[in-house]
Amino acid sequence: MIKQCLILPIRVYQRWISPLFPPTCRYTPTCSNYMLQALQKHGPFKGLLMGIARILRCHPFVRGGIDPVPDKFTLLRNEQPYNKTNDRH
């Protein structure tokens, strides 16, 4: 029940507010999708904390990139492991 109450405003934002502005999220998935996934995976309390931490990380001075919701609760960025095969110059 609490989770659904948290999901509703995010869906409203995605449907009615977000389309009014150009895309600015520096991460994949977007911050709103990250919040939804965190709520589904970690529940209302931890998911909300993770989503808020992600929104605070999304600013013009950050590198951005791929940042999926981790399997274990953390407020830090989910760093992708470095893969030398993807490093082609």
PyMOL Python script that loads the backbone (N, CA, C, O; Angstrom):
from pymol import cmd

cmd.read_pdbstr("""\
ATOM      1  N   MET A   1       0.820  -1.193   0.000  1.00  0.00           N
ATOM      2  CA  MET A   1       0.000   0.000   0.000  1.00  0.00           C
ATOM      3  C   MET A   1       0.866   1.259   0.000  1.00  0.00           C
ATOM      4  O   MET A   1       0.630   2.177  -0.786  1.00  0.00           O
ATOM      5  N   ILE A   2       1.871   1.303   0.884  1.00  0.00           N
ATOM      6  CA  ILE A   2       2.769   2.456   0.941  1.00  0.00           C
ATOM      7  C   ILE A   2       3.547   2.572  -0.363  1.00  0.00           C
ATOM      8  O   ILE A   2       3.746   3.668  -0.888  1.00  0.00           O
ATOM      9  N   LYS A   3       3.983   1.429  -0.875  1.00  0.00           N
ATOM     10  CA  LYS A   3       4.750   1.438  -2.123  1.00  0.00           C
ATOM     11  C   LYS A   3       3.918   2.034  -3.264  1.00  0.00           C
ATOM     12  O   LYS A   3       4.434   2.818  -4.060  1.00  0.00           O
ATOM     13  N   GLN A   4       2.657   1.673  -3.346  1.00  0.00           N
ATOM     14  CA  GLN A   4       1.784   2.210  -4.391  1.00  0.00           C
ATOM     15  C   GLN A   4       1.588   3.721  -4.239  1.00  0.00           C
ATOM     16  O   GLN A   4       1.493   4.439  -5.234  1.00  0.00           O
ATOM     17  N   CYS A   5       1.528   4.196  -3.004  1.00  0.00           N
ATOM     18  CA  CYS A   5       1.397   5.643  -2.763  1.00  0.00           C
ATOM     19  C   CYS A   5       2.649   6.395  -3.195  1.00  0.00           C
ATOM     20  O   CYS A   5       2.568   7.564  -3.572  1.00  0.00           O
ATOM     21  N   LEU A   6       3.799   5.744  -3.145  1.00  0.00           N
ATOM     22  CA  LEU A   6       5.043   6.361  -3.595  1.00  0.00           C
ATOM     23  C   LEU A   6       5.192   6.272  -5.114  1.00  0.00           C
ATOM     24  O   LEU A   6       5.780   7.159  -5.733  1.00  0.00           O
ATOM     25  N   ILE A   7       4.669   5.219  -5.706  1.00  0.00           N
ATOM     26  CA  ILE A   7       4.783   5.024  -7.151  1.00  0.00           C
ATOM     27  C   ILE A   7       3.875   5.989  -7.913  1.00  0.00           C
ATOM     28  O   ILE A   7       4.256   6.475  -8.978  1.00  0.00           O
ATOM     29  N   LEU A   8       2.693   6.274  -7.390  1.00  0.00           N
ATOM     30  CA  LEU A   8       1.731   7.125  -8.085  1.00  0.00           C
ATOM     31  C   LEU A   8       2.298   8.499  -8.465  1.00  0.00           C
ATOM     32  O   LEU A   8       2.164   8.891  -9.624  1.00  0.00           O
ATOM     33  N   PRO A   9       2.923   9.247  -7.551  1.00  0.00           N
ATOM     34  CA  PRO A   9       3.448  10.555  -7.951  1.00  0.00           C
ATOM     35  C   PRO A   9       4.570  10.459  -8.996  1.00  0.00           C
ATOM     36  O   PRO A   9       4.735  11.362  -9.816  1.00  0.00           O
ATOM     37  N   ILE A  10       5.321   9.387  -8.963  1.00  0.00           N
ATOM     38  CA  ILE A  10       6.377   9.199  -9.963  1.00  0.00           C
ATOM     39  C   ILE A  10       5.760   8.973 -11.330  1.00  0.00           C
ATOM     40  O   ILE A  10       6.222   9.538 -12.321  1.00  0.00           O
ATOM     41  N   ARG A  11       4.724   8.155 -11.393  1.00  0.00           N
ATOM     42  CA  ARG A  11       4.019   7.912 -12.659  1.00  0.00           C
ATOM     43  C   ARG A  11       3.379   9.200 -13.184  1.00  0.00           C
ATOM     44  O   ARG A  11       3.407   9.460 -14.387  1.00  0.00           O
ATOM     45  N   VAL A  12       2.806   9.999 -12.291  1.00  0.00           N
ATOM     46  CA  VAL A  12       2.221  11.282 -12.697  1.00  0.00           C
ATOM     47  C   VAL A  12       3.317  12.176 -13.275  1.00  0.00           C
ATOM     48  O   VAL A  12       3.125  12.802 -14.317  1.00  0.00           O
ATOM     49  N   TYR A  13       4.461  12.235 -12.599  1.00  0.00           N
ATOM     50  CA  TYR A  13       5.596  13.012 -13.098  1.00  0.00           C
ATOM     51  C   TYR A  13       6.017  12.528 -14.489  1.00  0.00           C
ATOM     52  O   TYR A  13       6.203  13.336 -15.399  1.00  0.00           O
ATOM     53  N   GLN A  14       6.166  11.211 -14.650  1.00  0.00           N
ATOM     54  CA  GLN A  14       6.601  10.661 -15.934  1.00  0.00           C
ATOM     55  C   GLN A  14       5.598  10.957 -17.047  1.00  0.00           C
ATOM     56  O   GLN A  14       5.987  11.226 -18.184  1.00  0.00           O
ATOM     57  N   ARG A  15       4.337  10.907 -16.726  1.00  0.00           N
ATOM     58  CA  ARG A  15       3.294  11.058 -17.747  1.00  0.00           C
ATOM     59  C   ARG A  15       3.010  12.516 -18.112  1.00  0.00           C
ATOM     60  O   ARG A  15       2.827  12.835 -19.286  1.00  0.00           O
ATOM     61  N   TRP A  16       2.971  13.406 -17.109  1.00  0.00           N
ATOM     62  CA  TRP A  16       2.481  14.756 -17.346  1.00  0.00           C
ATOM     63  C   TRP A  16       3.529  15.860 -17.208  1.00  0.00           C
ATOM     64  O   TRP A  16       3.403  16.891 -17.867  1.00  0.00           O
ATOM     65  N   ILE A  17       4.537  15.687 -16.392  1.00  0.00           N
ATOM     66  CA  ILE A  17       5.506  16.766 -16.158  1.00  0.00           C
ATOM     67  C   ILE A  17       6.776  16.581 -16.984  1.00  0.00           C
ATOM     68  O   ILE A  17       7.226  17.516 -17.647  1.00  0.00           O
ATOM     69  N   SER A  18       7.346  15.396 -16.946  1.00  0.00           N
ATOM     70  CA  SER A  18       8.600  15.143 -17.662  1.00  0.00           C
ATOM     71  C   SER A  18       8.546  15.476 -19.151  1.00  0.00           C
ATOM     72  O   SER A  18       9.514  16.036 -19.665  1.00  0.00           O
ATOM     73  N   PRO A  19       7.464  15.160 -19.874  1.00  0.00           N
ATOM     74  CA  PRO A  19       7.428  15.483 -21.303  1.00  0.00           C
ATOM     75  C   PRO A  19       7.485  16.983 -21.622  1.00  0.00           C
ATOM     76  O   PRO A  19       7.756  17.359 -22.762  1.00  0.00           O
ATOM     77  N   LEU A  20       7.234  17.831 -20.638  1.00  0.00           N
ATOM     78  CA  LEU A  20       7.263  19.274 -20.865  1.00  0.00           C
ATOM     79  C   LEU A  20       8.685  19.835 -20.930  1.00  0.00           C
ATOM     80  O   LEU A  20       8.881  20.973 -21.358  1.00  0.00           O
ATOM     81  N   PHE A  21       9.678  19.047 -20.510  1.00  0.00           N
ATOM     82  CA  PHE A  21      11.060  19.507 -20.442  1.00  0.00           C
ATOM     83  C   PHE A  21      11.968  18.619 -21.285  1.00  0.00           C
ATOM     84  O   PHE A  21      11.657  17.449 -21.508  1.00  0.00           O
ATOM     85  N   PRO A  22      13.093  19.169 -21.758  1.00  0.00           N
ATOM     86  CA  PRO A  22      14.036  18.317 -22.503  1.00  0.00           C
ATOM     87  C   PRO A  22      14.687  17.301 -21.567  1.00  0.00           C
ATOM     88  O   PRO A  22      14.803  17.564 -20.370  1.00  0.00           O
ATOM     89  N   PRO A  23      15.114  16.147 -22.084  1.00  0.00           N
ATOM     90  CA  PRO A  23      15.773  15.139 -21.237  1.00  0.00           C
ATOM     91  C   PRO A  23      17.078  15.684 -20.658  1.00  0.00           C
ATOM     92  O   PRO A  23      17.909  16.222 -21.389  1.00  0.00           O
ATOM     93  N   THR A  24      17.253  15.547 -19.368  1.00  0.00           N
ATOM     94  CA  THR A  24      18.463  16.053 -18.726  1.00  0.00           C
ATOM     95  C   THR A  24      19.139  15.037 -17.810  1.00  0.00           C
ATOM     96  O   THR A  24      20.215  15.320 -17.282  1.00  0.00           O
ATOM     97  N   CYS A  25      18.548  13.879 -17.609  1.00  0.00           N
ATOM     98  CA  CYS A  25      19.142  12.898 -16.699  1.00  0.00           C
ATOM     99  C   CYS A  25      20.468  12.410 -17.272  1.00  0.00           C
ATOM    100  O   CYS A  25      20.559  12.085 -18.456  1.00  0.00           O
ATOM    101  N   ARG A  26      21.474  12.361 -16.441  1.00  0.00           N
ATOM    102  CA  ARG A  26      22.818  11.976 -16.862  1.00  0.00           C
ATOM    103  C   ARG A  26      23.068  10.474 -16.713  1.00  0.00           C
ATOM    104  O   ARG A  26      24.125   9.970 -17.091  1.00  0.00           O
ATOM    105  N   TYR A  27      22.098   9.782 -16.168  1.00  0.00           N
ATOM    106  CA  TYR A  27      22.251   8.352 -15.920  1.00  0.00           C
ATOM    107  C   TYR A  27      21.262   7.539 -16.740  1.00  0.00           C
ATOM    108  O   TYR A  27      20.243   8.045 -17.209  1.00  0.00           O
ATOM    109  N   THR A  28      21.593   6.268 -16.897  1.00  0.00           N
ATOM    110  CA  THR A  28      20.692   5.266 -17.451  1.00  0.00           C
ATOM    111  C   THR A  28      20.568   4.175 -16.409  1.00  0.00           C
ATOM    112  O   THR A  28      21.594   3.647 -15.981  1.00  0.00           O
ATOM    113  N   PRO A  29      19.387   3.809 -15.979  1.00  0.00           N
ATOM    114  CA  PRO A  29      18.061   4.339 -16.314  1.00  0.00           C
ATOM    115  C   PRO A  29      17.877   5.746 -15.753  1.00  0.00           C
ATOM    116  O   PRO A  29      18.640   6.188 -14.895  1.00  0.00           O
ATOM    117  N   THR A  30      16.853   6.443 -16.248  1.00  0.00           N
ATOM    118  CA  THR A  30      16.574   7.789 -15.757  1.00  0.00           C
ATOM    119  C   THR A  30      16.297   7.752 -14.263  1.00  0.00           C
ATOM    120  O   THR A  30      16.017   6.696 -13.696  1.00  0.00           O
ATOM    121  N   CYS A  31      16.380   8.905 -13.642  1.00  0.00           N
ATOM    122  CA  CYS A  31      16.186   8.966 -12.187  1.00  0.00           C
ATOM    123  C   CYS A  31      14.797   8.485 -11.761  1.00  0.00           C
ATOM    124  O   CYS A  31      14.657   7.817 -10.737  1.00  0.00           O
ATOM    125  N   SER A  32      13.777   8.821 -12.544  1.00  0.00           N
ATOM    126  CA  SER A  32      12.432   8.373 -12.162  1.00  0.00           C
ATOM    127  C   SER A  32      12.288   6.860 -12.329  1.00  0.00           C
ATOM    128  O   SER A  32      11.653   6.208 -11.501  1.00  0.00           O
ATOM    129  N   ASN A  33      12.869   6.297 -13.388  1.00  0.00           N
ATOM    130  CA  ASN A  33      12.834   4.837 -13.552  1.00  0.00           C
ATOM    131  C   ASN A  33      13.670   4.145 -12.487  1.00  0.00           C
ATOM    132  O   ASN A  33      13.305   3.069 -12.012  1.00  0.00           O
ATOM    133  N   TYR A  34      14.782   4.750 -12.111  1.00  0.00           N
ATOM    134  CA  TYR A  34      15.618   4.203 -11.035  1.00  0.00           C
ATOM    135  C   TYR A  34      14.808   4.135  -9.741  1.00  0.00           C
ATOM    136  O   TYR A  34      14.837   3.127  -9.034  1.00  0.00           O
ATOM    137  N   MET A  35      14.088   5.211  -9.440  1.00  0.00           N
ATOM    138  CA  MET A  35      13.276   5.240  -8.222  1.00  0.00           C
ATOM    139  C   MET A  35      12.220   4.138  -8.249  1.00  0.00           C
ATOM    140  O   MET A  35      12.027   3.442  -7.251  1.00  0.00           O
ATOM    141  N   LEU A  36      11.534   3.972  -9.381  1.00  0.00           N
ATOM    142  CA  LEU A  36      10.527   2.912  -9.493  1.00  0.00           C
ATOM    143  C   LEU A  36      11.150   1.535  -9.287  1.00  0.00           C
ATOM    144  O   LEU A  36      10.599   0.705  -8.564  1.00  0.00           O
ATOM    145  N   GLN A  37      12.290   1.290  -9.918  1.00  0.00           N
ATOM    146  CA  GLN A  37      12.959  -0.006  -9.789  1.00  0.00           C
ATOM    147  C   GLN A  37      13.443  -0.236  -8.361  1.00  0.00           C
ATOM    148  O   GLN A  37      13.347  -1.350  -7.845  1.00  0.00           O
ATOM    149  N   ALA A  38      13.962   0.811  -7.718  1.00  0.00           N
ATOM    150  CA  ALA A  38      14.430   0.686  -6.331  1.00  0.00           C
ATOM    151  C   ALA A  38      13.255   0.387  -5.396  1.00  0.00           C
ATOM    152  O   ALA A  38      13.386  -0.420  -4.476  1.00  0.00           O
ATOM    153  N   LEU A  39      12.120   1.027  -5.625  1.00  0.00           N
ATOM    154  CA  LEU A  39      10.937   0.752  -4.801  1.00  0.00           C
ATOM    155  C   LEU A  39      10.480  -0.692  -4.977  1.00  0.00           C
ATOM    156  O   LEU A  39      10.119  -1.352  -4.003  1.00  0.00           O
ATOM    157  N   GLN A  40      10.494  -1.183  -6.206  1.00  0.00           N
ATOM    158  CA  GLN A  40      10.079  -2.563  -6.471  1.00  0.00           C
ATOM    159  C   GLN A  40      11.052  -3.561  -5.853  1.00  0.00           C
ATOM    160  O   GLN A  40      10.635  -4.566  -5.278  1.00  0.00           O
ATOM    161  N   LYS A  41      12.330  -3.288  -5.969  1.00  0.00           N
ATOM    162  CA  LYS A  41      13.353  -4.241  -5.535  1.00  0.00           C
ATOM    163  C   LYS A  41      13.614  -4.208  -4.027  1.00  0.00           C
ATOM    164  O   LYS A  41      13.851  -5.250  -3.417  1.00  0.00           O
ATOM    165  N   HIS A  42      13.572  -3.005  -3.421  1.00  0.00           N
ATOM    166  CA  HIS A  42      14.000  -2.868  -2.030  1.00  0.00           C
ATOM    167  C   HIS A  42      12.905  -2.408  -1.070  1.00  0.00           C
ATOM    168  O   HIS A  42      13.155  -2.240   0.124  1.00  0.00           O
ATOM    169  N   GLY A  43      11.701  -2.207  -1.584  1.00  0.00           N
ATOM    170  CA  GLY A  43      10.611  -1.793  -0.705  1.00  0.00           C
ATOM    171  C   GLY A  43      10.533  -0.287  -0.557  1.00  0.00           C
ATOM    172  O   GLY A  43      11.391   0.439  -1.058  1.00  0.00           O
ATOM    173  N   PRO A  44       9.480   0.193   0.145  1.00  0.00           N
ATOM    174  CA  PRO A  44       9.229   1.632   0.185  1.00  0.00           C
ATOM    175  C   PRO A  44      10.292   2.451   0.913  1.00  0.00           C
ATOM    176  O   PRO A  44      10.668   3.514   0.420  1.00  0.00           O
ATOM    177  N   PHE A  45      10.778   2.014   2.036  1.00  0.00           N
ATOM    178  CA  PHE A  45      11.716   2.830   2.806  1.00  0.00           C
ATOM    179  C   PHE A  45      13.092   2.887   2.134  1.00  0.00           C
ATOM    180  O   PHE A  45      13.594   3.967   1.821  1.00  0.00           O
ATOM    181  N   LYS A  46      13.692   1.721   1.918  1.00  0.00           N
ATOM    182  CA  LYS A  46      15.020   1.690   1.300  1.00  0.00           C
ATOM    183  C   LYS A  46      14.977   2.186  -0.145  1.00  0.00           C
ATOM    184  O   LYS A  46      15.893   2.878  -0.591  1.00  0.00           O
ATOM    185  N   GLY A  47      13.924   1.837  -0.872  1.00  0.00           N
ATOM    186  CA  GLY A  47      13.791   2.282  -2.258  1.00  0.00           C
ATOM    187  C   GLY A  47      13.687   3.794  -2.361  1.00  0.00           C
ATOM    188  O   GLY A  47      14.287   4.403  -3.247  1.00  0.00           O
ATOM    189  N   LEU A  48      12.928   4.401  -1.461  1.00  0.00           N
ATOM    190  CA  LEU A  48      12.804   5.858  -1.451  1.00  0.00           C
ATOM    191  C   LEU A  48      14.150   6.512  -1.138  1.00  0.00           C
ATOM    192  O   LEU A  48      14.529   7.492  -1.780  1.00  0.00           O
ATOM    193  N   LEU A  49      14.867   5.975  -0.158  1.00  0.00           N
ATOM    194  CA  LEU A  49      16.188   6.515   0.169  1.00  0.00           C
ATOM    195  C   LEU A  49      17.147   6.393  -1.013  1.00  0.00           C
ATOM    196  O   LEU A  49      17.891   7.326  -1.312  1.00  0.00           O
ATOM    197  N   MET A  50      17.127   5.252  -1.676  1.00  0.00           N
ATOM    198  CA  MET A  50      18.007   5.054  -2.832  1.00  0.00           C
ATOM    199  C   MET A  50      17.643   6.011  -3.962  1.00  0.00           C
ATOM    200  O   MET A  50      18.529   6.557  -4.619  1.00  0.00           O
ATOM    201  N   GLY A  51      16.348   6.218  -4.193  1.00  0.00           N
ATOM    202  CA  GLY A  51      15.911   7.131  -5.246  1.00  0.00           C
ATOM    203  C   GLY A  51      16.302   8.569  -4.956  1.00  0.00           C
ATOM    204  O   GLY A  51      16.739   9.287  -5.855  1.00  0.00           O
ATOM    205  N   ILE A  52      16.152   8.993  -3.719  1.00  0.00           N
ATOM    206  CA  ILE A  52      16.536  10.351  -3.340  1.00  0.00           C
ATOM    207  C   ILE A  52      18.044  10.530  -3.480  1.00  0.00           C
ATOM    208  O   ILE A  52      18.502  11.560  -3.973  1.00  0.00           O
ATOM    209  N   ALA A  53      18.816   9.537  -3.051  1.00  0.00           N
ATOM    210  CA  ALA A  53      20.272   9.614  -3.194  1.00  0.00           C
ATOM    211  C   ALA A  53      20.663   9.720  -4.664  1.00  0.00           C
ATOM    212  O   ALA A  53      21.583  10.461  -5.011  1.00  0.00           O
ATOM    213  N   ARG A  54      19.975   8.990  -5.520  1.00  0.00           N
ATOM    214  CA  ARG A  54      20.258   9.046  -6.959  1.00  0.00           C
ATOM    215  C   ARG A  54      19.943  10.423  -7.524  1.00  0.00           C
ATOM    216  O   ARG A  54      20.729  10.959  -8.305  1.00  0.00           O
ATOM    217  N   ILE A  55      18.814  11.006  -7.148  1.00  0.00           N
ATOM    218  CA  ILE A  55      18.456  12.343  -7.617  1.00  0.00           C
ATOM    219  C   ILE A  55      19.511  13.360  -7.170  1.00  0.00           C
ATOM    220  O   ILE A  55      19.859  14.262  -7.931  1.00  0.00           O
ATOM    221  N   LEU A  56      20.013  13.222  -5.957  1.00  0.00           N
ATOM    222  CA  LEU A  56      21.049  14.129  -5.472  1.00  0.00           C
ATOM    223  C   LEU A  56      22.370  13.946  -6.220  1.00  0.00           C
ATOM    224  O   LEU A  56      23.154  14.889  -6.324  1.00  0.00           O
ATOM    225  N   ARG A  57      22.625  12.742  -6.742  1.00  0.00           N
ATOM    226  CA  ARG A  57      23.843  12.488  -7.529  1.00  0.00           C
ATOM    227  C   ARG A  57      23.736  13.025  -8.947  1.00  0.00           C
ATOM    228  O   ARG A  57      24.761  13.196  -9.607  1.00  0.00           O
ATOM    229  N   CYS A  58      22.543  13.293  -9.433  1.00  0.00           N
ATOM    230  CA  CYS A  58      22.317  13.699 -10.821  1.00  0.00           C
ATOM    231  C   CYS A  58      22.403  15.219 -10.931  1.00  0.00           C
ATOM    232  O   CYS A  58      21.410  15.923 -10.750  1.00  0.00           O
ATOM    233  N   HIS A  59      23.599  15.711 -11.228  1.00  0.00           N
ATOM    234  CA  HIS A  59      23.816  17.148 -11.361  1.00  0.00           C
ATOM    235  C   HIS A  59      24.834  17.400 -12.475  1.00  0.00           C
ATOM    236  O   HIS A  59      25.469  16.454 -12.941  1.00  0.00           O
ATOM    237  N   PRO A  60      25.005  18.643 -12.911  1.00  0.00           N
ATOM    238  CA  PRO A  60      25.864  18.931 -14.068  1.00  0.00           C
ATOM    239  C   PRO A  60      27.340  18.575 -13.890  1.00  0.00           C
ATOM    240  O   PRO A  60      28.060  18.479 -14.884  1.00  0.00           O
ATOM    241  N   PHE A  61      27.806  18.381 -12.680  1.00  0.00           N
ATOM    242  CA  PHE A  61      29.224  18.120 -12.448  1.00  0.00           C
ATOM    243  C   PHE A  61      29.566  16.642 -12.339  1.00  0.00           C
ATOM    244  O   PHE A  61      30.698  16.290 -12.005  1.00  0.00           O
ATOM    245  N   VAL A  62      28.604  15.778 -12.615  1.00  0.00           N
ATOM    246  CA  VAL A  62      28.831  14.333 -12.522  1.00  0.00           C
ATOM    247  C   VAL A  62      29.031  13.769 -13.927  1.00  0.00           C
ATOM    248  O   VAL A  62      28.486  14.286 -14.903  1.00  0.00           O
ATOM    249  N   ARG A  63      29.811  12.714 -14.009  1.00  0.00           N
ATOM    250  CA  ARG A  63      30.098  12.060 -15.283  1.00  0.00           C
ATOM    251  C   ARG A  63      28.873  11.368 -15.856  1.00  0.00           C
ATOM    252  O   ARG A  63      28.689  11.360 -17.073  1.00  0.00           O
ATOM    253  N   GLY A  64      28.031  10.787 -15.012  1.00  0.00           N
ATOM    254  CA  GLY A  64      26.840  10.070 -15.482  1.00  0.00           C
ATOM    255  C   GLY A  64      27.184   8.682 -15.973  1.00  0.00           C
ATOM    256  O   GLY A  64      28.217   8.125 -15.603  1.00  0.00           O
ATOM    257  N   GLY A  65      26.327   8.124 -16.799  1.00  0.00           N
ATOM    258  CA  GLY A  65      26.552   6.794 -17.360  1.00  0.00           C
ATOM    259  C   GLY A  65      25.529   5.785 -16.874  1.00  0.00           C
ATOM    260  O   GLY A  65      24.450   6.146 -16.406  1.00  0.00           O
ATOM    261  N   ILE A  66      25.885   4.524 -16.991  1.00  0.00           N
ATOM    262  CA  ILE A  66      24.993   3.434 -16.600  1.00  0.00           C
ATOM    263  C   ILE A  66      25.071   3.250 -15.087  1.00  0.00           C
ATOM    264  O   ILE A  66      26.158   3.103 -14.527  1.00  0.00           O
ATOM    265  N   ASP A  67      23.929   3.258 -14.440  1.00  0.00           N
ATOM    266  CA  ASP A  67      23.844   3.140 -12.982  1.00  0.00           C
ATOM    267  C   ASP A  67      22.584   2.362 -12.609  1.00  0.00           C
ATOM    268  O   ASP A  67      21.604   2.951 -12.152  1.00  0.00           O
ATOM    269  N   PRO A  68      22.604   1.027 -12.802  1.00  0.00           N
ATOM    270  CA  PRO A  68      21.411   0.236 -12.470  1.00  0.00           C
ATOM    271  C   PRO A  68      21.196   0.132 -10.962  1.00  0.00           C
ATOM    272  O   PRO A  68      22.116   0.362 -10.177  1.00  0.00           O
ATOM    273  N   VAL A  69      19.998  -0.209 -10.576  1.00  0.00           N
ATOM    274  CA  VAL A  69      19.685  -0.420  -9.162  1.00  0.00           C
ATOM    275  C   VAL A  69      20.441  -1.658  -8.687  1.00  0.00           C
ATOM    276  O   VAL A  69      20.288  -2.733  -9.266  1.00  0.00           O
ATOM    277  N   PRO A  70      21.260  -1.520  -7.637  1.00  0.00           N
ATOM    278  CA  PRO A  70      22.017  -2.676  -7.151  1.00  0.00           C
ATOM    279  C   PRO A  70      21.114  -3.679  -6.444  1.00  0.00           C
ATOM    280  O   PRO A  70      20.024  -3.339  -5.983  1.00  0.00           O
ATOM    281  N   ASP A  71      21.586  -4.920  -6.367  1.00  0.00           N
ATOM    282  CA  ASP A  71      20.830  -5.964  -5.675  1.00  0.00           C
ATOM    283  C   ASP A  71      20.845  -5.772  -4.165  1.00  0.00           C
ATOM    284  O   ASP A  71      19.901  -6.156  -3.475  1.00  0.00           O
ATOM    285  N   LYS A  72      21.927  -5.172  -3.651  1.00  0.00           N
ATOM    286  CA  LYS A  72      22.031  -4.906  -2.220  1.00  0.00           C
ATOM    287  C   LYS A  72      21.838  -3.418  -1.975  1.00  0.00           C
ATOM    288  O   LYS A  72      22.260  -2.591  -2.784  1.00  0.00           O
ATOM    289  N   PHE A  73      21.208  -3.082  -0.871  1.00  0.00           N
ATOM    290  CA  PHE A  73      20.934  -1.691  -0.525  1.00  0.00           C
ATOM    291  C   PHE A  73      22.219  -0.901  -0.359  1.00  0.00           C
ATOM    292  O   PHE A  73      23.118  -1.306   0.379  1.00  0.00           O
ATOM    293  N   THR A  74      22.302   0.219  -1.044  1.00  0.00           N
ATOM    294  CA  THR A  74      23.398   1.163  -0.890  1.00  0.00           C
ATOM    295  C   THR A  74      22.940   2.520  -1.375  1.00  0.00           C
ATOM    296  O   THR A  74      22.073   2.616  -2.243  1.00  0.00           O
ATOM    297  N   LEU A  75      23.516   3.560  -0.821  1.00  0.00           N
ATOM    298  CA  LEU A  75      23.214   4.908  -1.266  1.00  0.00           C
ATOM    299  C   LEU A  75      24.259   5.417  -2.243  1.00  0.00           C
ATOM    300  O   LEU A  75      24.165   6.544  -2.729  1.00  0.00           O
ATOM    301  N   LEU A  76      25.250   4.592  -2.532  1.00  0.00           N
ATOM    302  CA  LEU A  76      26.318   4.962  -3.447  1.00  0.00           C
ATOM    303  C   LEU A  76      26.007   4.504  -4.859  1.00  0.00           C
ATOM    304  O   LEU A  76      25.122   3.676  -5.075  1.00  0.00           O
ATOM    305  N   ARG A  77      26.734   5.044  -5.810  1.00  0.00           N
ATOM    306  CA  ARG A  77      26.550   4.673  -7.207  1.00  0.00           C
ATOM    307  C   ARG A  77      26.939   3.213  -7.415  1.00  0.00           C
ATOM    308  O   ARG A  77      27.899   2.724  -6.821  1.00  0.00           O
ATOM    309  N   ASN A  78      26.189   2.534  -8.255  1.00  0.00           N
ATOM    310  CA  ASN A  78      26.452   1.142  -8.597  1.00  0.00           C
ATOM    311  C   ASN A  78      27.462   1.136  -9.743  1.00  0.00           C
ATOM    312  O   ASN A  78      27.082   1.094 -10.913  1.00  0.00           O
ATOM    313  N   GLU A  79      28.737   1.178  -9.404  1.00  0.00           N
ATOM    314  CA  GLU A  79      29.791   1.213 -10.412  1.00  0.00           C
ATOM    315  C   GLU A  79      29.814  -0.086 -11.200  1.00  0.00           C
ATOM    316  O   GLU A  79      29.774  -1.177 -10.631  1.00  0.00           O
ATOM    317  N   GLN A  80      29.878   0.049 -12.519  1.00  0.00           N
ATOM    318  CA  GLN A  80      30.013  -1.119 -13.378  1.00  0.00           C
ATOM    319  C   GLN A  80      31.451  -1.604 -13.308  1.00  0.00           C
ATOM    320  O   GLN A  80      32.374  -0.790 -13.306  1.00  0.00           O
ATOM    321  N   PRO A  81      31.661  -2.920 -13.249  1.00  0.00           N
ATOM    322  CA  PRO A  81      33.033  -3.418 -13.233  1.00  0.00           C
ATOM    323  C   PRO A  81      33.730  -3.075 -14.547  1.00  0.00           C
ATOM    324  O   PRO A  81      33.119  -3.121 -15.614  1.00  0.00           O
ATOM    325  N   TYR A  82      35.003  -2.735 -14.459  1.00  0.00           N
ATOM    326  CA  TYR A  82      35.776  -2.391 -15.644  1.00  0.00           C
ATOM    327  C   TYR A  82      35.997  -3.631 -16.487  1.00  0.00           C
ATOM    328  O   TYR A  82      36.402  -4.674 -15.974  1.00  0.00           O
ATOM    329  N   ASN A  83      35.736  -3.521 -17.766  1.00  0.00           N
ATOM    330  CA  ASN A  83      35.879  -4.646 -18.682  1.00  0.00           C
ATOM    331  C   ASN A  83      36.846  -4.237 -19.779  1.00  0.00           C
ATOM    332  O   ASN A  83      36.521  -3.387 -20.608  1.00  0.00           O
ATOM    333  N   LYS A  84      38.048  -4.841 -19.792  1.00  0.00           N
ATOM    334  CA  LYS A  84      39.062  -4.461 -20.758  1.00  0.00           C
ATOM    335  C   LYS A  84      38.638  -4.710 -22.201  1.00  0.00           C
ATOM    336  O   LYS A  84      39.113  -4.016 -23.100  1.00  0.00           O
ATOM    337  N   THR A  85      37.768  -5.668 -22.447  1.00  0.00           N
ATOM    338  CA  THR A  85      37.353  -5.960 -23.812  1.00  0.00           C
ATOM    339  C   THR A  85      36.512  -4.834 -24.394  1.00  0.00           C
ATOM    340  O   THR A  85      36.415  -4.705 -25.615  1.00  0.00           O
ATOM    341  N   ASN A  86      35.895  -4.008 -23.527  1.00  0.00           N
ATOM    342  CA  ASN A  86      35.102  -2.877 -24.001  1.00  0.00           C
ATOM    343  C   ASN A  86      35.940  -1.626 -24.199  1.00  0.00           C
ATOM    344  O   ASN A  86      35.434  -0.618 -24.692  1.00  0.00           O
ATOM    345  N   ASP A  87      37.212  -1.673 -23.825  1.00  0.00           N
ATOM    346  CA  ASP A  87      38.084  -0.518 -23.899  1.00  0.00           C
ATOM    347  C   ASP A  87      38.820  -0.532 -25.246  1.00  0.00           C
ATOM    348  O   ASP A  87      39.934  -1.048 -25.338  1.00  0.00           O
ATOM    349  N   ARG A  88      38.215   0.019 -26.260  1.00  0.00           N
ATOM    350  CA  ARG A  88      38.821   0.053 -27.590  1.00  0.00           C
ATOM    351  C   ARG A  88      39.054   1.499 -27.983  1.00  0.00           C
ATOM    352  O   ARG A  88      38.133   2.315 -27.960  1.00  0.00           O
ATOM    353  N   HIS A  89      40.295   1.813 -28.347  1.00  0.00           N
ATOM    354  CA  HIS A  89      40.628   3.199 -28.718  1.00  0.00           C
ATOM    355  C   HIS A  89      40.697   3.333 -30.190  1.00  0.00           C
ATOM    356  O   HIS A  89      40.964   4.422 -30.698  1.00  0.00           O
TER     357      HIS A  89
END
""", "prot")
cmd.dss("prot")
cmd.show_as("cartoon", "prot")
cmd.util.cbc("prot")
cmd.orient("prot")
